[in-house]
Amino acid sequence: MATFAVSGATLGVARAAGGALPRSGSERRGGLDLPSLLLRKKDSSRAVLSCAAAPGKVLVPDGESDDLAATPAQPEELQVPEDIEEEMAEVNMTGGAAEKLESSEPTQGIAETITDGVTKGVKELVVGEKPQVVPKPGDGQKIYEIDPTLKDFRSHLDYRYSEYKRIRAAIDQHEGGLEVFSRGYEKLGFTRSAKGITYREWAPGAHSAALVGDFNNWNPNADTMTRDDYGVWEIFLPNNADGSPAIPHGSRVKIRMDTPSGVKDSISAWIKFSVQAPGEIPFNGIYYDPPEEEKYVFQHPQPKRPESLRIYESHIGMSSPEPKINSYANFRDEVLPRIKRLGYNAVQIMAIQEHSYYASFGYHVTNFFAPSSRFGTPEDLKSLIDRAHELGLLVLMDIVHSHSSNNTLDGLNGFDGTDTHYFHGGPRGHHWMWDSRLFNYGSWEVLRFLLSNARWWLEEYKFDGFRFDGVTSMMYTHHGLQMTFTGNYGEYFGFATDVDAVVYLMLVNDLIHGLYPDAVSIGEDVSGMPTFCIPVPDGGVGFDYRLHMAVADKWIELLKQSDESWKMGDIVHTLTNRRWLEKCVTYAESHDQALVGDKTIAFWLMDKDMYDFMALDRPSTPRIDRGIALHKMIRLVTMGLGGEGYLNFMGNEFGHPEWIDFPRGPQTLPTGKVLPGNNNSYDKCRRRFDLGDADFLRYRGMQEFDQAMQHLEEKYGFMTSEHQYVSRKHEEDKVIIFERGDLVFVFNFHWSNSFFDYRVGCSKPGKYKVALDSDDALFGGFSRLDHDVDYFTTEHPHDNRPRSFSVYTPSRTAVVYALTE
């Protein structure tokens, strides 16, 4: 493990980089025919620039300029305020050495001289549009009012916030602010103007570079690039004589570089689309710039953020009942209406960013700005999102900024032939468990890349927010591995904390909430980091929600025990053990529990009996009866007590049998051991929605219950109700009772005991009716309750509640009573 420098007495790891002179960075379904993207294009006739460009200059015909920026006539000296200059000593610029604070010969649109704190040219990128501004930082002190115990760690937290403010100040000073800085995709990668195409790539380790592709018959001598002082390679390709672009839409492109590791062809880090041709292993970058008539035009406004989130976690590829890779179009037409009918108000989509290895579940990203071509085109994805908005569904993206694929052919690893381009060098830059590369969040250009990436998906595709993957791994140098978090604050605020990474998370949340106030930001954190879901101006990390990951682990732990061993107090504690004023998204199980090597809750409960006893025309078994009953109870108590949001992985609502196993062949480990594959089968890489829909199978009852549960929350909003009170955790009776809003939840986990005239404490007087009954025959139950009965409260205190009413609570049931009068 690498050691870290600490400034003075402050706690934390090495500072994130500032910057001496930072570089600026009618409705249609369907889209482009994918096979056509793979066809080799003939070399287009176009004007060839024969002039030799001086270092740092752009190849632009005389009298023309790239419209992204205009080169200043006279470079001007950058004047930096003394307080900023002092803070920015020894900064890490563009992943390399510190640069002097002085202007240099500018490269067109990239290394512009900075005047009055705004990068020239950048401020002219969007003409006529109202500028968007991310609010200024606050004082970061409110966290101490919310949690006074944080004062014991003020040195670390104040240092963290000062680093965040320092980076914000540097971005404001030299890049025109976060709003401009986060539009790196308008400067880097391929951009098109009225006069031609500009391609720029940050690759400081490369000795030479050339743009190659179908358009120039992959000739590395045809379109050589020039390098500026900051390691950005650049070329301008003027339009053909007939006005058409030099690179046809849909043709293959790569950058060929002579690097310290040899000559290599790489896909642009900023590529917007990449495709793997049939029978080939490497992916190819695609120049994606469809004509106006082929571009999808959004028709529907984005929904407002709901008070409580009910998230349907999805994977496009495995969303078909058939053993195949599903498409964006099929998901749009078949799965989205199902999600809406089930009562969810948000769909969270995994594996959007391109990943060369399908079985990585989308978590080993190779092309960060490209939607996965396995499922269709970018226009198809836009159509899917627009349809979701039409249905009133938020669309959340499972975004991966915690690590990157170690793939050197298709991804960022070794992009410019060095180990330290986008990543830390040495062991700190490698995740030993995930076998992936770890970003250097202290690099200026890495900040530009990742912030622009988040902005890109929100801006271009209209995503409504993100679930950030692997945040625990980001925030600690030990990545949460072989580490048990006990809640001691010293575990969160010390030398093991990667302050650079935490500051990045603060910046990206600042960006998201500043420019898109209704956007949702969810962080996957298992550590319980304090301040995680407190706004950045108040001193927090800025997420809206934390994934309450401990709940799923608790259920697996309990399912390995006998029913008699279940502790009601333990269940309640796990579900309610979350930080004050920090919202959580809870779940009983997610995709993690469905993967091969693990078991879903349904499979833990019913195991092999699911193969033979789920048909209604056959007798059930005690295992099936127990499994169906507990499956419903576990999900409802999790939703009822676990947080302000709820998540379910697709198919688990009806107890999807078996596991997820991606198609794979045999694999030989470095030790020589051979792991058998599954003959590249898609049989267990799909979702059998037909099982949940079949009225002759018991899966249908579990699906109906989950649907009723979602609609109950929609009606009463109990997950975000202010009134919450747990009145009973009875270990002998195995009963849990709690109130949320105008609802009273009664759970009887006892395996055999049903209780008559069971007194239920409550706060609000009046008449209660059954609003949801897990024992209803519609849900696969035994109909032991009469739903026509009225339950009137009496002024009889019980369980520290001022009133109460009596109920019949059958064994292994969950019943929700609603106040009606």
C-alpha positions in Angstrom: 0.0 0.0 0.0 1.4 3.4 -1.0 2.2 6.0 1.6 0.8 9.5 1.5 2.1 12.9 2.1 0.2 15.0 4.7 0.4 18.8 4.9 1.1 20.1 8.4 -1.1 18.7 11.1 -4.0 18.1 8.9 -5.4 14.6 8.4 -5.7 13.1 5.0 -3.9 11.8 1.9 -2.1 13.8 -0.7 -4.0 16.8 -2.0 -6.0 16.7 -5.1 -4.4 18.6 -8.0 -5.1 22.2 -8.5 -3.7 23.7 -11.7 -1.0 26.2 -12.6 -2.5 26.7 -16.0 -5.4 24.2 -16.3 -6.4 23.0 -19.7 -10.0 23.8 -20.9 -11.3 21.2 -21.9 -40.6 14.3 -35.0 -40.4 11.2 -32.6 -38.3 8.4 -33.9 -38.0 4.8 -32.8 -35.0 2.7 -33.8 -31.8 4.1 -35.2 -28.7 3.2 -37.2 -28.2 -0.3 -38.6 -25.4 -1.7 -36.5 -23.9 -3.9 -39.2 -23.5 -0.9 -41.4 -21.1 0.6 -38.9 -18.8 -2.3 -39.4 -18.4 -1.8 -43.2 -15.1 -0.5 -44.3 -15.5 2.9 -45.8 -13.7 4.0 -49.0 -11.2 6.7 -48.6 -13.0 10.0 -49.1 -11.6 12.7 -51.3 -10.8 15.7 -49.3 -8.5 18.6 -49.1 -5.1 17.6 -47.8 -3.1 20.0 -45.6 0.5 20.1 -46.7 1.6 22.8 -44.4 3.9 21.9 -41.5 2.5 23.1 -38.2 4.7 24.5 -35.6 4.6 22.8 -32.2 1.4 23.7 -30.3 -0.4 24.9 -33.5 -3.4 23.3 -35.1 -3.6 22.2 -38.7 -6.2 24.7 -39.9 -6.4 26.1 -43.4 -5.4 29.7 -43.8 -8.2 32.0 -43.0 -10.2 29.3 -41.2 -10.4 28.4 -37.5 -12.1 25.8 -35.4 -15.2 27.5 -34.1 -14.7 26.1 -30.6 -12.3 28.9 -29.8 -10.2 31.6 -31.4 -6.5 32.0 -30.9 -5.7 35.2 -29.1 -3.5 37.6 -31.0 -1.2 38.3 -28.1 -0.8 35.8 -25.2 -1.4 37.6 -21.9 0.3 36.9 -18.6 -1.9 35.1 -16.1 -2.3 37.0 -12.9 -3.2 34.7 -10.0 -4.4 36.1 -6.7 -1.8 35.6 -4.0 -4.1 33.4 -1.8 -4.8 31.1 -4.7 -1.2 31.1 -5.8 -0.1 30.0 -2.3 -2.6 27.2 -2.2 -1.6 25.9 -5.6 2.0 25.3 -4.9 3.3 21.9 -6.2 0.0 21.2 -8.0 -0.3 18.2 -10.2 -1.2 19.3 -13.7 -2.7 17.0 -16.3 -1.4 14.0 -14.4 2.2 15.2 -14.8 4.6 17.7 -13.3 3.7 21.1 -11.9 3.7 23.8 -14.5 4.7 27.4 -14.1 1.9 30.0 -13.9 2.7 31.6 -17.2 1.1 31.7 -20.6 2.5 29.8 -23.6 1.9 29.6 -27.3 -1.8 28.6 -27.2 -3.2 25.6 -29.0 -6.4 26.3 -30.8 -9.3 25.9 -28.3 -7.3 24.0 -25.7 -4.4 25.8 -24.1 -5.9 29.2 -24.4 -4.5 32.1 -22.5 -6.7 32.7 -19.4 -7.9 36.2 -18.9 -10.2 37.5 -16.2 -10.6 34.0 -14.8 -12.4 32.6 -18.0 -10.8 30.4 -20.6 -11.0 32.3 -23.9 -13.0 30.6 -26.5 -14.8 28.4 -24.0 -17.2 31.1 -23.1 -18.2 31.4 -26.7 -19.0 27.7 -27.1 -22.8 28.1 -26.5 -24.0 31.3 -28.1 -27.3 32.7 -27.1 -28.0 30.1 -24.4 -28.6 31.2 -20.8 -25.5 30.3 -18.9 -25.8 27.7 -16.1 -24.0 28.3 -12.9 -23.1 26.0 -10.1 -23.7 27.8 -6.8 -20.7 29.0 -4.8 -19.4 26.8 -1.9 -20.8 27.4 1.6 -18.8 27.5 4.8 -19.0 23.7 5.3 -19.8 24.1 9.0 -23.4 22.9 9.4 -22.2 19.3 9.8 -21.1 20.1 13.3 -24.6 21.3 14.2 -26.1 18.1 12.8 -23.6 15.9 14.5 -21.6 17.6 17.3 -19.4 14.5 17.7 -17.8 15.4 14.3 -16.1 18.3 16.1 -13.5 15.8 17.4 -12.5 15.3 13.8 -12.7 19.0 12.7 -9.1 19.1 11.5 -9.7 16.4 9.0 -13.2 17.6 7.9 -12.1 21.2 7.6 -9.0 20.1 5.6 -11.3 18.1 3.3 -13.6 21.1 2.8 -10.7 23.5 2.2 -9.4 21.1 -0.5 -12.8 21.1 -2.1 -12.9 24.9 -2.0 -9.4 25.2 -3.3 -10.2 23.0 -6.3 -13.5 24.9 -6.9 -11.5 28.2 -6.8 -9.0 26.9 -9.2 -11.7 25.7 -11.6 -13.5 29.0 -11.4 -10.2 30.9 -11.9 -8.8 29.0 -14.8 -11.7 27.2 -16.5 -14.6 29.5 -16.2 -16.3 27.4 -13.5 -17.6 23.9 -13.1 -20.3 24.5 -15.7 -17.6 25.1 -18.4 -15.1 22.6 -17.0 -17.7 19.8 -17.1 -18.1 20.2 -20.9 -14.8 18.6 -21.8 -16.6 16.6 -24.5 -17.1 19.9 -26.4 -13.3 20.3 -26.6 -11.8 16.8 -26.5 -12.5 13.8 -28.6 -14.3 14.5 -31.9 -16.0 17.8 -32.4 -17.5 19.2 -35.5 -17.8 22.7 -36.7 -19.2 24.2 -39.9 -15.8 23.9 -41.5 -14.7 20.5 -40.4 -13.8 18.0 -37.7 -11.4 18.6 -34.8 -10.0 15.7 -32.9 -8.1 16.2 -29.6 -6.8 13.7 -27.2 -4.9 14.1 -23.9 -2.0 11.6 -24.1 1.1 13.2 -22.6 3.1 10.0 -22.6 2.9 9.5 -26.4 5.9 10.5 -28.6 3.8 10.9 -31.8 0.2 10.4 -32.8 -1.9 10.1 -35.9 -5.6 9.7 -36.5 -6.4 6.5 -38.5 -9.5 4.9 -39.7 -11.7 3.8 -42.6 -11.7 7.4 -43.9 -7.9 7.4 -44.7 -7.5 3.6 -45.2 -5.7 3.4 -41.8 -2.7 5.2 -43.2 -0.7 6.5 -40.2 1.1 9.0 -42.3 -2.0 10.7 -43.7 -3.2 12.5 -40.7 -0.5 13.1 -38.2 -1.3 15.1 -35.1 0.5 17.9 -33.2 1.1 18.1 -29.5 0.8 21.1 -27.2 2.7 21.8 -24.0 0.1 20.0 -21.9 0.2 16.7 -23.8 -2.9 17.2 -25.9 -2.7 15.9 -29.4 -4.8 17.6 -32.1 -5.7 17.7 -35.7 -8.3 19.5 -37.8 -9.8 17.8 -40.8 -11.5 20.3 -43.2 -14.7 19.4 -45.0 -14.5 17.7 -48.4 -14.9 19.8 -51.4 -18.6 19.0 -51.6 -19.1 20.2 -48.0 -19.4 16.7 -46.5 -17.4 15.8 -43.4 -13.9 14.3 -43.8 -14.9 11.3 -41.7 -18.2 9.7 -42.7 -20.7 8.9 -39.9 -20.5 5.3 -38.7 -16.9 4.7 -39.9 -14.2 3.3 -37.7 -11.6 5.5 -36.1 -8.6 5.1 -33.7 -5.6 7.0 -32.6 -2.2 5.4 -33.4 0.5 6.4 -31.0 4.2 5.8 -30.6 4.4 5.3 -26.8 6.9 4.2 -24.2 5.3 0.8 -24.5 5.5 0.7 -28.3 3.2 1.6 -31.2 -0.5 1.0 -30.4 -3.9 1.8 -31.8 -6.4 3.0 -29.2 -10.0 4.0 -29.1 -10.4 7.7 -28.1 -11.1 8.1 -24.4 -13.9 10.4 -25.4 -15.5 8.2 -28.1 -19.3 8.4 -28.2 -19.9 4.9 -29.7 -17.8 1.7 -30.1 -18.6 -1.6 -31.7 -17.3 -5.1 -31.7 -17.5 -6.6 -35.2 -18.7 -10.2 -35.4 -15.9 -12.7 -34.9 -13.4 -10.0 -33.7 -12.1 -9.5 -30.2 -11.1 -5.8 -30.1 -13.7 -3.1 -30.3 -13.5 -0.2 -32.8 -14.3 3.4 -32.1 -17.0 4.8 -34.3 -17.2 8.3 -35.5 -20.8 8.9 -34.5 -22.4 12.0 -36.0 -25.7 11.0 -37.6 -27.5 13.4 -39.9 -30.2 15.6 -38.4 -33.0 13.4 -39.8 -31.6 10.3 -38.0 -31.1 12.0 -34.6 -33.7 11.1 -31.9 -35.6 14.2 -30.7 -36.9 14.0 -27.2 -40.7 14.5 -26.9 -41.5 14.3 -23.2 -40.3 16.3 -20.2 -38.4 14.7 -17.5 -40.5 13.8 -14.5 -40.1 15.7 -11.2 -38.2 13.8 -8.5 -40.7 11.9 -6.3 -40.8 12.2 -2.5 -39.9 8.5 -2.2 -38.0 6.4 -4.7 -39.2 2.9 -5.7 -36.4 1.7 -8.0 -36.6 -1.2 -10.4 -32.9 -2.3 -11.0 -32.5 -3.5 -14.5 -30.0 -4.8 -17.0 -30.9 -4.3 -20.7 -29.1 -7.4 -22.1 -30.7 -10.0 -19.7 -34.2 -8.4 -19.7 -35.7 -10.8 -22.2 -37.4 -14.1 -21.3 -35.5 -15.6 -24.3 -31.9 -16.7 -24.0 -30.4 -13.8 -25.9 -29.0 -10.3 -25.5 -32.0 -8.0 -25.4 -32.2 -4.6 -27.0 -32.9 -1.0 -26.0 -36.0 -1.1 -28.2 -37.4 -4.3 -26.8 -36.8 -3.0 -23.2 -38.6 0.2 -24.2 -41.6 -1.6 -25.6 -41.9 -4.6 -23.3 -40.2 -4.0 -20.0 -40.9 -0.3 -19.3 -44.7 -0.8 -19.3 -44.2 -3.7 -16.9 -42.2 -1.6 -14.5 -44.9 1.1 -14.6 -47.7 -1.5 -14.0 -45.8 -3.0 -11.0 -45.9 0.5 -9.3 -42.2 1.5 -9.4 -41.5 5.1 -10.2 -37.8 4.8 -11.2 -35.8 2.4 -13.3 -32.1 2.0 -12.6 -30.2 0.7 -15.6 -26.9 -1.2 -15.3 -24.2 -1.7 -17.9 -24.9 1.4 -20.0 -21.2 2.5 -20.3 -19.5 0.3 -22.9 -17.7 -2.7 -21.5 -15.8 -5.1 -23.7 -16.4 -8.1 -21.3 -20.1 -8.8 -21.1 -19.9 -10.9 -18.0 -18.4 -8.0 -16.0 -22.1 -6.9 -15.5 -21.0 -3.6 -17.0 -18.6 -2.8 -14.1 -15.4 -3.0 -16.1 -15.9 0.0 -18.3 -13.8 0.5 -21.4 -15.5 3.5 -23.1 -17.0 5.9 -20.6 -18.9 8.1 -23.0 -20.3 5.4 -25.2 -23.6 3.5 -24.5 -23.2 -0.2 -24.9 -23.6 -1.2 -28.6 -24.7 -4.7 -27.7 -28.2 -3.4 -27.1 -28.5 -0.9 -30.0 -27.5 2.6 -31.0 -27.4 5.8 -29.0 -30.6 6.9 -30.6 -32.3 3.7 -29.4 -31.2 4.5 -25.8 -32.6 8.0 -26.1 -35.9 6.6 -27.3 -36.0 4.2 -24.3 -35.4 7.1 -21.9 -38.0 9.3 -23.6 -40.6 6.5 -23.3 -39.8 6.1 -19.6 -40.4 9.8 -19.1 -43.7 9.5 -21.0 -44.7 6.8 -18.4 -43.6 9.1 -15.6 -40.6 7.0 -14.7 -37.2 8.4 -13.6 -34.3 6.8 -15.4 -31.2 6.4 -13.2 -27.9 5.2 -14.6 -25.6 2.9 -12.7 -22.4 4.9 -13.4 -18.9 3.6 -12.7 -16.3 6.1 -11.7 -14.7 4.0 -9.0 -12.4 2.1 -11.3 -11.8 1.2 -15.0 -11.2 -2.0 -16.9 -7.6 -3.1 -17.2 -8.2 -3.8 -20.9 -5.4 -2.2 -22.8 -6.9 -2.9 -26.3 -10.2 -1.1 -25.8 -10.0 1.0 -22.6 -8.0 3.6 -20.8 -5.4 1.3 -19.3 -2.0 2.2 -20.7 -3.7 4.5 -23.1 -0.6 6.6 -23.8 1.8 3.8 -23.0 2.3 4.8 -19.4 1.0 3.4 -16.1 0.0 6.7 -14.7 -2.1 8.4 -17.4 -5.6 8.3 -15.9 -4.6 6.2 -12.9 -2.3 6.0 -9.9 0.9 4.2 -10.6 2.1 1.1 -8.8 -0.1 -0.9 -6.4 -2.2 2.1 -5.6 -3.5 2.1 -9.1 -4.6 -1.5 -9.2 -7.6 -3.1 -7.4 -6.3 -6.5 -6.5 -9.8 -8.0 -6.0 -11.6 -6.5 -9.0 -8.5 -6.8 -11.3 -9.0 -3.2 -12.5 -7.4 0.2 -12.6 -8.0 3.0 -10.0 -8.3 6.6 -11.0 -6.0 9.3 -9.8 -8.6 11.8 -8.5 -5.9 14.3 -7.8 -5.2 14.8 -11.5 -6.7 17.8 -13.2 -7.5 16.0 -16.4 -9.0 13.1 -14.6 -11.3 15.5 -12.8 -12.2 17.0 -16.2 -12.8 13.6 -17.7 -15.0 12.2 -14.9 -17.0 15.4 -14.3 -17.6 15.8 -18.0 -18.7 12.1 -18.2 -21.4 12.6 -15.5 -22.5 15.8 -17.3 -22.6 14.0 -20.7 -25.1 11.4 -19.6 -27.4 14.0 -18.0 -27.2 16.4 -20.9 -27.1 14.2 -24.0 -29.3 11.3 -22.8 -31.6 13.0 -20.3 -30.8 10.5 -17.5 -32.5 11.7 -14.2 -29.6 10.8 -12.0 -27.0 8.2 -11.0 -26.3 5.3 -8.7 -22.5 5.7 -8.2 -21.0 2.2 -8.0 -18.2 1.2 -5.6 -18.0 4.5 -3.6 -16.6 2.7 -0.6 -13.6 1.6 -2.7 -13.1 5.2 -3.8 -13.1 6.8 -0.4 -10.5 4.6 1.3 -7.1 3.5 0.3 -7.9 0.1 1.6 -11.0 0.1 -0.5 -13.1 -1.4 2.3 -11.4 -4.8 1.7 -10.6 -6.9 4.7 -12.0 -4.1 6.8 -14.8 -4.2 9.3 -16.4 -0.8 9.9 -17.5 -0.6 13.5 -18.8 3.0 13.5 -15.8 4.5 15.2 -15.3 7.8 13.5 -11.6 7.3 13.4 -12.2 4.7 10.7 -13.7 7.4 8.4 -11.5 10.4 9.1 -7.9 9.4 9.1 -4.9 8.5 6.9 -6.8 5.7 5.2 -9.3 8.2 3.7 -8.6 9.2 0.1 -9.3 12.9 0.4 -8.8 13.4 -3.4 -11.6 10.9 -4.1 -13.9 12.4 -1.5 -13.3 15.8 -3.0 -14.2 14.5 -6.4 -17.4 13.1 -5.1 -18.2 16.5 -3.6 -17.5 18.2 -6.9 -19.6 15.8 -9.0 -22.5 16.1 -6.5 -22.1 19.9 -6.7 -22.3 19.7 -10.4 -25.3 17.4 -10.5 -27.4 19.3 -8.1 -26.2 22.7 -9.3 -27.1 22.2 -12.9 -29.9 19.6 -12.5 -31.8 20.3 -9.3 -34.2 17.4 -9.8 -31.4 14.9 -10.5 -30.9 12.0 -8.0 -27.6 11.0 -6.7 -27.2 7.7 -4.9 -23.9 6.3 -3.5 -23.1 2.7 -3.0 -21.3 2.9 0.4 -21.1 0.0 2.9 -18.9 1.9 5.4 -21.5 4.3 6.8 -19.3 7.3 6.2 -20.8 10.2 8.2 -21.8 13.3 6.2 -22.2 11.1 3.1 -25.8 12.4 2.4 -25.4 15.9 3.7 -25.3 18.7 1.1 -21.9 19.9 0.0 -22.4 23.5 1.1 -23.0 22.2 4.6 -19.7 20.2 4.6 -21.1 16.9 3.4 -20.2 14.7 0.5 -23.5 15.6 -1.2 -25.3 12.4 -2.1 -29.1 12.3 -1.9 -29.2 8.7 -0.8 -26.9 6.0 0.5 -27.6 2.4 -0.5 -28.4 0.6 2.8 -26.2 -2.4 1.9 -26.2 -4.0 5.4 -29.8 -5.0 5.1 -29.3 -7.6 2.3 -26.4 -9.1 4.2 -28.5 -9.4 7.3 -31.2 -11.3 5.5 -28.7 -13.8 4.0 -27.3 -14.2 7.5 -30.8 -15.0 8.9 -31.7 -17.3 6.1 -28.8 -19.5 7.0 -30.3 -19.9 10.5 -33.5 -21.6 11.8 -36.6 -19.5 12.3 -36.3 -19.9 16.0 -33.0 -18.1 16.0 -34.3 -14.9 14.3 -34.2 -11.9 16.7 -36.8 -9.3 16.1 -34.7 -6.6 17.8 -31.8 -7.5 15.5 -34.0 -7.2 12.4 -35.4 -3.8 13.5 -31.9 -2.5 14.5 -30.4 -3.4 11.1 -33.3 -1.8 9.2 -33.3 1.4 11.3 -29.6 1.8 11.8 -29.0 4.8 9.6 -27.7 8.3 10.2 -30.1 11.1 11.1 -31.0 13.4 8.2 -29.2 11.1 5.7 -31.6 9.2 3.5 -31.2 5.6 2.4 -32.3 3.4 -0.4 -32.9 0.0 1.1 -33.3 -3.4 -0.5 -33.8 -7.0 0.6 -31.7 -8.2 -2.4 -30.1 -6.6 -5.5 -28.3 -8.0 -8.5 -25.4 -9.0 -6.2 -27.5 -11.7 -4.5 -28.7 -13.0 -7.9 -25.2 -13.8 -9.3 -23.8 -17.2 -9.8 -22.1 -18.3 -6.6 -24.8 -16.6 -4.4 -28.5 -17.2 -4.0 -31.6 -15.1 -4.2 -33.9 -14.9 -1.2 -36.4 -17.1 -3.0 -33.8 -19.7 -3.7 -32.5 -19.6 -0.1 -36.0 -20.2 1.1 -37.3 -22.8 -1.3 -34.3 -24.2 -3.0 -34.9 -27.2 -5.3 -38.6 -27.4 -4.4 -39.0 -24.5 -6.8 -38.4 -26.8 -9.7 -41.3 -29.2 -8.9 -43.9 -27.5 -6.6 -44.6 -24.0 -8.0 -47.5 -25.1 -10.1 -51.0 -24.5 -8.6 -52.3 -27.9 -9.8 -49.8 -29.7 -7.6 -49.8 -29.9 -3.8 -47.4 -27.4 -2.1 -44.8 -28.4 0.4 -44.0 -26.9 3.8 -40.8 -25.4 2.3 -42.8 -23.7 -0.5 -45.4 -22.4 2.0 -42.8 -21.1 4.3 -40.7 -19.6 1.4 -43.6 -17.7 -0.2 -44.8 -16.3 3.2 -41.4 -15.1 4.3 -40.5 -13.8 0.8 -43.4 -11.4 1.1 -42.8 -10.5 4.7 -39.1 -9.8 4.2 -39.7 -7.4 1.4 -42.5 -5.5 3.2 -40.6 -5.1 6.5 -37.5 -4.0 4.5 -39.6 -1.4 2.6 -41.5 -0.4 5.7 -38.5 0.3 8.0 -35.4 0.3 5.9 -35.2 3.8 4.4 -36.7 6.6 2.3 -36.2 4.6 -1.0 -36.6 1.0 -2.0 -34.9 -1.1 -4.7 -35.7 -4.4 -6.3 -33.7 -6.2 -9.0 -35.8 -7.2 -11.9 -37.5 -10.6 -11.6 -36.9 -10.8 -7.8 -40.4 -9.4 -7.2 -41.8 -12.8 -8.1 -39.0 -14.9 -6.7 -37.1 -15.5 -9.9 -35.6 -19.0 -9.7 -32.0 -19.9 -10.0 -29.1 -17.5 -10.5 -27.6 -15.2 -13.1 -24.7 -16.7 -15.1 -23.3 -14.8 -18.1 -22.2 -16.8 -21.1 -18.6 -17.8 -20.7 -16.1 -20.3 -22.0 -13.4 -22.1 -19.9 -10.8 -19.9 -18.3 -7.3 -20.7 -17.4 -5.9 -19.1 -14.3 -2.3 -17.9 -13.9 -1.8 -20.9 -11.7 -2.7 -23.2 -14.5 -6.1 -24.2 -13.0 -8.9 -24.3 -15.6 -12.3 -23.0 -14.6 -15.0 -24.6 -16.6 -17.4 -22.3 -18.5 -21.1 -22.8 -19.4 -20.6 -23.3 -23.2 -21.3 -19.6 -23.7 -25.0 -20.2 -22.8 -27.5 -17.4 -22.3 -30.0 -19.8 -20.5 -29.3 -18.3 -17.1 -28.7 -14.8 -18.4 -32.3 -13.8 -18.9 -35.4 -12.9 -16.9 -38.3 -15.3 -17.0 -41.1 -12.7 -16.7 -43.4 -15.3 -18.1 -43.2 -17.1 -14.7 -44.5 -14.1 -12.8 -47.3 -13.6 -15.3 -48.5 -17.2 -15.4 -51.8 -17.5 -13.4 -51.1 -21.2 -13.0 -47.9 -20.8 -11.1 -47.2 -19.6 -7.5 -44.8 -17.0 -8.7 -47.8 -15.0 -9.7 -48.9 -14.5 -6.1 -45.5 -13.1 -5.1 -45.6 -10.7 -8.1 -49.1 -9.5 -7.2 -48.0 -8.9 -3.6 -45.0 -6.8 -4.7 -47.2 -4.8 -7.0 -49.7 -4.2 -4.2 -46.8 -3.2 -1.9 -45.6 -0.6 -4.4 -49.1 0.9 -4.9 -49.6 1.1 -1.2 -46.5 3.2 -0.9 -47.6 5.3 -3.8 -50.9 6.0 -2.1 -49.7 6.6 1.5 -46.0 7.7 1.0 -45.1 5.8 4.1 -41.4 5.6 3.3 -41.0 9.4 3.7 -43.6 10.0 6.4 -42.5 12.1 9.3 -44.3 10.0 11.8 -42.4 6.8 12.5 -42.5 4.7 15.6 -41.5 1.1 16.4 -43.8 0.0 19.3 -43.1 -3.7 19.6 -40.2 -6.1 19.1 -41.3 -9.2 20.9 -38.8 -12.0 20.9 -41.1 -14.7 22.2 -44.1 -13.9 20.0 -41.8 -13.1 17.1 -43.8 -10.0 16.4 -42.8 -6.6 15.1 -45.2 -3.6 15.1 -44.5 -0.1 13.9 -46.3 3.0 12.7 -45.4 5.0 9.6 -47.7 7.9 8.8 -51.4 6.8 9.0 -50.4 3.1 8.7 -49.8 0.5 11.3 -47.7 -2.5 10.3 -48.0 -5.8 12.1 -45.6 -8.7 11.4 -45.9 -12.1 12.9 -42.7 -14.1 12.1 -43.7 -17.0 14.3 -43.6 -20.3 12.4 -46.7 -21.8 14.1 -48.4 -19.4 16.6 -51.3 -17.2 15.6 -52.6 -14.7 18.1 -56.2 -13.7 18.7 -57.1 -10.4 20.3 -53.5 -9.2 19.9 -53.3 -5.7 21.1 -51.6 -3.2 18.8 -50.6 0.2 20.1 -51.0 3.3 18.0 -51.0 7.1 18.3 -53.9 8.2 16.1 -57.5 7.5 17.1 -60.2 6.3 14.7 -61.2 3.4 12.5 -58.6 1.2 10.9 -59.0 -1.1 7.9 -56.8 -3.8 6.3 -54.9 -2.0 3.6 -52.5 -4.9 2.7 -52.5 -8.5 3.8 -49.8 -10.9 2.8 -52.1 -13.8 3.6 -54.6 -12.8 0.9 -55.3 -15.6 -1.6 -54.4 -13.3 -4.4 -50.9 -13.3 -3.0 -50.6 -17.0 -2.5 -51.8 -16.9 1.1 -54.5 -18.7 3.1 -57.1 -15.9 3.5 -57.2 -16.2 7.3 -58.3 -12.5 7.7 -61.6 -10.9 7.0 -61.0 -7.6 5.2 -64.4 -6.3 5.9 -63.8 -6.0 9.6 -63.4 -2.5 11.1 -60.8 -1.9 13.9 -61.7 0.9 16.3 -59.2 2.3 18.6 -59.7 2.6 22.4 -58.1 5.0 24.8 -56.1 2.0 26.2 -52.4 2.8 26.2 -50.2 -0.1 25.1 -46.5 -0.4 24.2 -45.9 3.3 25.1 -48.6 4.3 22.7 -51.6 6.4 23.9 -54.2 4.2 22.1 -54.6 0.7 20.8 -56.9 -1.8 19.0 -57.0 -5.6 18.9 -56.4 -7.8 15.9 -56.0 -11.4 14.8 -52.4 -12.0 13.6 -51.9 -15.3 11.9 -48.5 -17.0 11.8 -46.0 -15.8 9.1 -48.1 -12.9 8.0 -47.7 -9.2 7.5 -50.8 -6.9 7.7 -50.9 -3.2 7.2 -53.8 -1.3 8.8 -54.8 2.1 7.5 -56.5 4.9 9.4 -59.7 5.6 7.5 -61.6 7.9 9.8 
